Amino acid sequence: GYVKGIDFYTSLRLGDYYGWISYGLLLAKENLLNDDIGEFSRYTDQRHTIAIVNNIYLGKNWDFNLRLSYGSGFAYTPSYIMFDIENQRDVWAEGEKNSDHLPVYRRIDVRLSKGFTLWNLPAKIFLDISNLFNYKNVISIRYRYNRNGKPYKEELELFPIIPSIGFTLGF
C-alpha cells in the first residue's frame, strides 16, 4: 500500500485571539498480493480534512474556544440488493472493495473555561458542548435483514450533541 498527501497549516496570534487552520489532502491505496482485485482505496482513505480552532481570551481568566472539523468520508465496501432466484428473495451482494465513501464528517464544538489556581497548581473548569449542531456523522454501514427477511441498510453514527462540565488540574 501507499499514502500520498500534503498538509497545510497556519496560525495567528493577535492580542487576545489565537487560532489555527489546517488542511490535509490524502490518497491512500493498497494492492494485496494474494487476490485478483488490483489496486483499491484503503479503508483509511479520507481525501480532505479541515480543522479550524479559535480561542479568545475574554479577560479575568475566562476563555472561549470554537473548534470546527470537516472530513470527507472514509472508504468502505458497499453492498447492493440483488434478487436470489434460487431462494426467491432479495439478498445483499458485496460490491467492489472500498469503492465507495461514507458521508462527510463535520462537527462544531464550543468551550467556555475559567482558569484559577488550586493547591498552587494551574486549574480550569469548563463547560463544553461537542457536536453543537448535532450533525449526523456515520462511522460505518451495516447491511441487515428485518424480521420479514427484507434487506435494509443501517448507518452506525458517532455521538450526538454532548454537553459536559469538566475540570483540569495541571502539574
C-alpha positions in Angstrom: 0.0 0.0 0.0 0.9 3.6 -0.2 -0.2 7.0 1.0 0.4 10.3 -0.7 -0.7 13.7 0.6 0.1 17.1 1.7 -0.8 19.2 4.8 -1.1 22.9 5.1 -1.1 24.7 8.5 -1.3 28.3 9.5 -1.8 30.0 12.8 -2.5 33.5 14.0 -2.0 35.2 17.4 -3.4 38.7 17.6 -4.0 40.3 21.0 -6.3 38.1 23.0 -7.1 35.9 19.9 -5.2 32.7 18.9 -6.3 30.4 16.2 -5.1 27.9 13.5 -6.3 26.3 10.4 -5.1 23.0 8.9 -6.0 21.3 5.6 -4.9 17.8 4.6 -5.2 16.2 1.2 -4.6 12.4 1.2 -4.7 9.5 -1.2 -4.4 6.0 0.4 -4.3 2.9 -1.8 -3.4 -0.7 -1.4 -2.9 -3.8 -3.6 -2.9 -7.2 -1.9 -0.6 -9.8 -3.2 -3.0 -12.8 -2.8 -6.0 -11.5 -4.7 -7.1 -10.6 -8.2 -8.7 -7.2 -7.2 -5.8 -5.0 -8.1 -5.3 -1.6 -6.5 -8.2 -0.2 -4.4 -8.7 2.6 -1.9 -7.5 1.8 1.6 -10.1 2.0 4.4 -8.2 5.0 5.8 -8.6 6.9 2.5 -10.1 10.2 3.6 -9.3 12.7 0.9 -9.9 16.0 2.6 -9.7 17.1 6.3 -10.0 20.6 7.6 -9.7 21.7 11.2 -10.2 25.3 12.5 -9.5 26.1 16.1 -10.2 29.6 17.6 -9.5 30.7 21.2 -10.4 34.1 22.5 -9.3 35.3 26.0 -12.2 37.1 27.5 -10.4 38.6 30.5 -10.3 37.6 34.2 -9.0 34.1 33.2 -12.0 33.3 31.0 -11.5 31.7 27.6 -13.9 30.9 24.7 -13.0 28.2 22.3 -14.6 27.3 19.0 -13.5 24.2 17.0 -14.7 23.2 13.6 -13.9 19.8 11.9 -14.6 18.5 8.5 -13.5 15.3 6.8 -14.6 13.7 3.6 -15.9 10.2 4.2 -13.7 7.2 4.7 -13.6 4.4 2.0 -15.8 1.4 2.6 -17.1 -1.6 0.7 -20.7 -1.1 -0.3 -23.3 -3.8 -0.8 -26.2 -3.9 -3.2 -29.6 -5.6 -3.2 -29.9 -8.5 -5.7 -32.6 -11.0 -6.2 -31.7 -14.6 -5.4 -33.6 -16.6 -7.9 -32.9 -19.9 -6.2 -34.3 -18.8 -2.8 -36.8 -16.3 -4.3 -35.8 -13.3 -2.1 -33.7 -10.2 -2.1 -30.1 -10.6 -0.7 -27.2 -8.3 -0.1 -24.3 -8.7 -2.6 -20.9 -7.2 -1.8 -19.7 -4.5 -4.2 -16.1 -3.7 -5.2 -13.7 -3.4 -2.3 -13.7 0.1 -0.8 -15.3 1.5 -3.9 -17.5 4.0 -2.1 -17.0 6.6 0.7 -19.0 7.3 3.8 -20.8 10.6 4.1 -18.8 13.6 5.2 -17.8 14.1 8.9 -18.5 17.5 10.3 -18.5 18.8 13.9 -18.5 22.1 15.7 -17.5 22.2 19.4 -17.6 25.1 21.8 -16.0 25.5 25.2 -16.1 28.2 27.9 -13.5 27.9 30.6 -12.3 29.7 33.7 -8.7 29.4 34.9 -7.7 29.6 38.6 -5.1 28.2 41.0 -5.7 25.2 43.3 -3.1 23.9 45.7 -0.6 26.1 43.9 -1.3 24.3 40.6 -3.0 25.8 37.5 -6.6 24.6 37.2 -9.5 25.1 34.9 -13.2 24.4 35.0 -15.1 24.3 31.7 -18.4 23.9 30.0 -18.0 22.1 26.7 -20.6 21.3 24.0 -19.4 18.7 21.5 -21.2 18.5 18.1 -23.1 21.7 18.9 -25.4 21.4 15.9 -26.0 17.7 16.4 -24.6 16.7 13.0 -25.1 13.1 12.0 -21.7 11.5 11.5 -21.7 8.0 10.1 -18.8 5.8 11.1 -19.9 2.5 9.5 -22.7 0.9 7.4 -24.2 -2.5 8.2 -26.3 -4.5 5.8 -29.1 -6.3 7.6 -32.4 -8.1 7.2 -35.6 -7.3 9.0 -37.9 -10.0 10.6 -39.6 -10.5 7.3 -36.3 -11.2 5.5 -36.2 -7.8 3.7 -32.8 -6.2 3.4 -32.1 -2.8 4.9 -29.1 -0.6 5.4 -28.2 0.6 8.9 -25.9 3.6 9.4 -23.9 3.5 12.6 -23.4 7.0 13.9 -20.9 8.6 16.2 -22.1 10.6 19.2 -24.7 13.2 19.0 -24.6 16.6 20.8 -22.8 16.1 24.1 -22.7 18.9 26.7 -20.2 18.3 29.5 -18.7 20.0 32.5 -15.1 19.3 33.3 -12.1 20.2 35.4 -8.4 20.0 34.7 -5.5 20.3 37.2 -2.0 20.9 35.8 1.3 19.8 37.2 
